[in-house]
Amino acid sequence: MKQRLIYIGTSFKIVEKIIESDLFDFSIAICEEKRVSETYRNTLIKFGIQLITFTSKFEFERIILQFDKRDYIFLIYQLDMIVPSNLTGNYSFFNLHAGNMATNRGAHPIIWSLLNGDSETEFTLHKINEKIDQGIIVAKFGVIILPDDDAVSVKAKMEEGLLPLFHKLVSFLNLEFDGIPCNGGIYHKPIQEKDFTLDVFNDSKNEIENKIRSQRQYKGAIVWIDDTKHYVTNILEWNEADNNTCELKIDGNRLIITRHNSLISFEINGYA
């Protein structure tokens, strides 16, 4: 008999992969109401999956408590809230964390991997407890981060590991192995604007490239000029310059920086 599984989150991709795996009895998805996209809703309709929405943590708890903990497991991916401890202690919640649990706990792990210039990361499946990104590691899927990768491409690489991770989850549920206890690890706070704001006169080329690619799917990395916020999405040129001054100027949709021995220009993506 297949394990009954309820998916919690916003990803239409994982819905497709759960169906494709044919490993679970899957007929219910739970999602925060404001995060339900048209694509997500249509995917659930396509596969006949019931959608249950919530608008608050209290409502989320009430929904979970309707289910018998002996009958269901809950799989979390892309959920922007912490599951209350009274639920994690009584139900089996499994989470897909888009980072290495030893070095990259917390929110926005893919963004942190890019900001930190990591050359590799992991897609981690773990059984959660009351602590953030702790519990029992069930399986890991390794991902190589290339210099031209951004958050979108890294996420796509991770999702290639969904099917093998599902198979490991079934083996874990069948008591074929115990998993690895996960305690501690480096925790990163949620991303703030300061984390992807360029210090154009002092950041290294790698630091600037990492900040830009970490925000490529959004507006871009931030540069402040005369109390105005500008967003840059691409380095257009980076040349040596025999100049001891530091200045910046805007020329059309180009931001030009002269600093020490470098002349740098960026593509501007509007401003706020």
KOLMI-686324 format. One line per field, with one value per residue (C-alpha): z, y, x. Coordinates in Angstrom, 1 decimal. Layout:
N
Z = (Z | ...)
Y = (Y | ...)
X = (X | ...)
This chain:
272
Z = (0.0 | -0.9 | 1.8 | 1.9 | 1.4 | 1.6 | -0.1 | 1.6 | -0.4 | -3.7 | -6.3 | -9.3 | -10.3 | -7.2 | -7.8 | -11.2 | -9.9 | -7.1 | -9.6 | -12.0 | -9.3 | -8.6 | -5.2 | -3.0 | -2.5 | -3.2 | -3.5 | -1.2 | -1.4 | 1.2 | 0.3 | 1.8 | -0.1 | -1.2 | -2.7 | -5.0 | -8.6 | -11.6 | -12.8 | -9.5 | -9.3 | -12.9 | -12.2 | -9.2 | -11.3 | -14.1 | -11.7 | -9.6 | -6.5 | -3.8 | -2.7 | 0.8 | 1.6 | 4.8 | 5.7 | 9.1 | 11.3 | 13.4 | 10.4 | 9.2 | 12.6 | 12.4 | 9.0 | 10.0 | 13.1 | 10.9 | 9.6 | 11.5 | 12.1 | 11.6 | 8.1 | 6.5 | 6.1 | 5.0 | 2.5 | 2.6 | -0.2 | -0.6 | 2.5 | 4.0 | 7.6 | 10.5 | 11.3 | 15.0 | 17.4 | 18.7 | 15.2 | 14.5 | 17.7 | 16.7 | 12.9 | 10.4 | 8.4 | 5.8 | 4.3 | 1.2 | 2.0 | -0.9 | 0.8 | 2.8 | 6.4 | 7.9 | 6.2 | 4.9 | 7.3 | 7.3 | 4.7 | 1.1 | 1.0 | -2.8 | -2.6 | 0.2 | -1.8 | -4.7 | -2.4 | -0.7 | -4.0 | -3.3 | -6.1 | -4.9 | -2.7 | -1.8 | -2.0 | 1.4 | 2.4 | 6.2 | 8.8 | 10.7 | 14.4 | 16.4 | 15.4 | 12.1 | 9.5 | 12.0 | 12.6 | 10.7 | 7.2 | 5.0 | 1.7 | -0.1 | -3.8 | -4.8 | -7.1 | -8.8 | -9.1 | -12.2 | -12.5 | -14.8 | -12.6 | -10.9 | -8.5 | -11.2 | -12.8 | -9.4 | -8.4 | -11.6 | -11.0 | -7.5 | -8.8 | -11.0 | -7.8 | -6.7 | -8.0 | -6.4 | -3.1 | -3.2 | -3.6 | -0.6 | 1.4 | 0.7 | 1.8 | 5.0 | 5.7 | 5.1 | 7.9 | 5.5 | 7.2 | 10.1 | 8.6 | 10.0 | 13.0 | 12.1 | 14.9 | 14.7 | 11.4 | 10.2 | 10.2 | 7.8 | 8.5 | 5.8 | 2.9 | 3.3 | 0.8 | 2.4 | 1.4 | -2.3 | -2.2 | -4.1 | -2.5 | -5.9 | -4.8 | -2.6 | -3.5 | -5.5 | -8.9 | -7.5 | -4.8 | -7.3 | -9.7 | -6.9 | -5.7 | -9.3 | -10.1 | -6.8 | -7.8 | -11.5 | -11.4 | -9.4 | -10.1 | -9.7 | -7.3 | -5.7 | -6.3 | -4.5 | -6.3 | -4.6 | -2.4 | -5.4 | -5.6 | -8.9 | -9.9 | -12.0 | -13.7 | -15.7 | -15.9 | -19.4 | -19.2 | -16.7 | -17.9 | -16.4 | -16.1 | -15.2 | -12.8 | -9.1 | -8.7 | -7.7 | -9.4 | -10.8 | -13.4 | -15.4 | -19.2 | -20.6 | -19.2 | -18.2 | -14.8 | -15.2 | -12.3 | -12.2 | -9.2 | -8.6 | -11.5 | -12.9 | -15.3 | -14.8 | -16.5 | -15.5 | -17.2 | -15.2 | -14.7 | -13.6 | -10.1 | -7.1)
Y = (0.0 | 3.4 | 6.0 | 8.7 | 12.1 | 15.7 | 18.3 | 21.8 | 24.6 | 26.6 | 24.6 | 23.2 | 21.4 | 19.2 | 18.4 | 17.1 | 15.1 | 13.5 | 12.3 | 11.2 | 9.2 | 7.1 | 6.3 | 7.9 | 8.1 | 11.8 | 13.7 | 16.8 | 20.0 | 22.8 | 26.3 | 29.8 | 31.4 | 34.5 | 32.3 | 30.2 | 31.0 | 30.3 | 27.8 | 26.0 | 25.9 | 24.6 | 21.9 | 20.7 | 20.7 | 18.8 | 15.9 | 16.0 | 17.2 | 18.8 | 22.3 | 23.4 | 27.0 | 28.9 | 32.6 | 32.4 | 30.1 | 29.4 | 28.2 | 26.1 | 24.3 | 23.7 | 22.1 | 19.8 | 18.7 | 17.4 | 14.6 | 11.4 | 11.3 | 7.6 | 7.9 | 10.8 | 12.3 | 15.9 | 17.0 | 20.7 | 22.6 | 26.4 | 27.2 | 30.7 | 29.9 | 27.8 | 24.8 | 25.1 | 22.8 | 21.3 | 19.9 | 18.7 | 16.7 | 14.8 | 14.5 | 13.5 | 16.5 | 16.2 | 19.3 | 20.0 | 22.5 | 24.1 | 24.1 | 22.3 | 21.8 | 22.1 | 25.4 | 27.0 | 26.8 | 29.4 | 31.3 | 31.9 | 29.3 | 29.5 | 33.2 | 32.8 | 30.1 | 32.6 | 35.6 | 33.4 | 32.3 | 28.6 | 26.2 | 23.4 | 23.0 | 20.3 | 19.7 | 18.2 | 16.2 | 16.0 | 15.1 | 18.3 | 18.9 | 22.1 | 23.8 | 25.6 | 23.2 | 20.5 | 17.0 | 13.8 | 14.0 | 11.5 | 12.2 | 14.8 | 15.6 | 17.4 | 20.4 | 22.1 | 25.9 | 27.3 | 30.9 | 31.8 | 30.2 | 32.3 | 31.5 | 30.2 | 27.8 | 26.5 | 25.8 | 24.0 | 21.8 | 21.0 | 20.0 | 17.4 | 15.5 | 15.3 | 11.8 | 10.2 | 12.0 | 10.6 | 7.1 | 7.6 | 8.9 | 5.6 | 3.6 | 5.7 | 5.2 | 1.4 | 1.5 | 0.5 | 3.1 | 5.5 | 8.8 | 11.1 | 13.4 | 17.0 | 19.5 | 22.8 | 24.2 | 27.7 | 29.7 | 32.7 | 35.3 | 36.2 | 38.2 | 42.0 | 44.8 | 45.4 | 41.9 | 42.7 | 46.4 | 47.0 | 48.9 | 49.9 | 51.3 | 48.5 | 45.2 | 42.8 | 41.7 | 38.3 | 40.0 | 42.3 | 39.4 | 37.3 | 40.0 | 40.7 | 37.0 | 36.4 | 39.0 | 38.5 | 37.1 | 40.1 | 43.7 | 43.3 | 44.3 | 47.8 | 50.8 | 54.1 | 57.4 | 60.7 | 59.1 | 57.3 | 53.5 | 52.0 | 48.3 | 46.8 | 43.4 | 42.9 | 43.9 | 45.3 | 45.9 | 45.7 | 47.2 | 48.4 | 52.2 | 54.4 | 56.6 | 57.3 | 58.9 | 57.3 | 58.5 | 57.1 | 58.5 | 57.5 | 57.5 | 56.4 | 52.9 | 52.4 | 53.1 | 53.8 | 53.4 | 54.7 | 53.4 | 53.0 | 50.9 | 49.8 | 51.2 | 49.3 | 49.7 | 48.1 | 47.8 | 49.6 | 48.1 | 51.2 | 52.7 | 53.1)
X = (0.0 | 1.3 | 2.0 | -0.6 | 1.1 | 0.0 | 2.0 | 2.4 | 3.8 | 3.6 | 5.5 | 3.6 | 6.9 | 6.9 | 3.2 | 4.1 | 7.1 | 5.1 | 2.6 | 5.3 | 7.0 | 3.9 | 5.3 | 2.6 | -1.1 | -1.3 | -4.6 | -4.3 | -2.2 | -2.1 | -1.1 | -1.2 | -4.1 | -2.2 | 0.5 | -1.7 | -0.7 | -2.8 | -0.2 | -0.2 | -4.0 | -4.3 | -1.7 | -3.7 | -6.9 | -5.2 | -4.2 | -7.4 | -5.6 | -7.7 | -6.5 | -6.9 | -5.8 | -5.1 | -4.6 | -3.0 | -0.9 | -3.9 | -5.9 | -2.9 | -2.9 | -6.6 | -6.3 | -3.4 | -5.2 | -8.1 | -5.8 | -5.0 | -1.2 | -1.1 | -2.4 | -0.5 | 2.9 | 3.4 | 6.0 | 7.0 | 8.6 | 8.4 | 6.5 | 7.1 | 6.4 | 7.7 | 5.5 | 4.4 | 6.2 | 3.0 | 2.5 | 6.1 | 6.0 | 2.9 | 3.0 | 5.6 | 6.7 | 9.4 | 11.0 | 13.0 | 15.7 | 17.6 | 20.9 | 23.6 | 22.3 | 25.8 | 26.7 | 23.5 | 20.5 | 17.7 | 15.7 | 16.8 | 19.6 | 20.1 | 20.6 | 23.1 | 25.0 | 25.4 | 26.3 | 28.9 | 30.4 | 29.8 | 30.8 | 28.5 | 25.4 | 22.8 | 19.1 | 18.4 | 15.3 | 14.9 | 12.3 | 11.8 | 11.6 | 10.8 | 14.1 | 14.8 | 16.4 | 17.2 | 15.9 | 16.8 | 18.5 | 16.9 | 18.8 | 20.9 | 21.2 | 24.4 | 24.4 | 27.3 | 27.1 | 28.8 | 30.0 | 27.1 | 24.4 | 21.8 | 19.0 | 16.7 | 19.2 | 20.4 | 16.8 | 16.2 | 19.3 | 18.0 | 14.6 | 16.3 | 16.9 | 13.2 | 12.6 | 15.7 | 14.9 | 11.3 | 12.7 | 15.0 | 12.0 | 10.1 | 13.1 | 13.2 | 9.5 | 10.0 | 12.7 | 15.5 | 17.8 | 17.7 | 18.7 | 21.4 | 20.6 | 21.2 | 22.1 | 23.8 | 25.2 | 25.6 | 22.4 | 21.8 | 19.2 | 16.7 | 18.2 | 18.1 | 18.8 | 22.2 | 23.2 | 22.9 | 23.9 | 27.1 | 30.0 | 31.1 | 34.5 | 35.5 | 33.8 | 35.9 | 34.8 | 33.7 | 31.6 | 29.9 | 29.2 | 27.8 | 25.4 | 24.2 | 23.5 | 21.8 | 19.2 | 19.0 | 15.5 | 14.3 | 15.2 | 19.0 | 21.7 | 21.4 | 23.6 | 22.9 | 23.7 | 22.8 | 20.1 | 18.6 | 18.4 | 19.4 | 19.3 | 22.0 | 21.5 | 24.7 | 28.4 | 28.9 | 32.6 | 35.4 | 38.7 | 41.9 | 42.1 | 45.1 | 43.1 | 43.5 | 40.1 | 36.8 | 33.6 | 30.3 | 27.9 | 24.9 | 25.0 | 21.6 | 21.0 | 24.6 | 26.1 | 29.9 | 32.2 | 35.8 | 37.7 | 41.4 | 42.7 | 39.3 | 36.7 | 33.4 | 30.0 | 26.7 | 23.4 | 20.7 | 17.3 | 15.3 | 15.3 | 13.1)
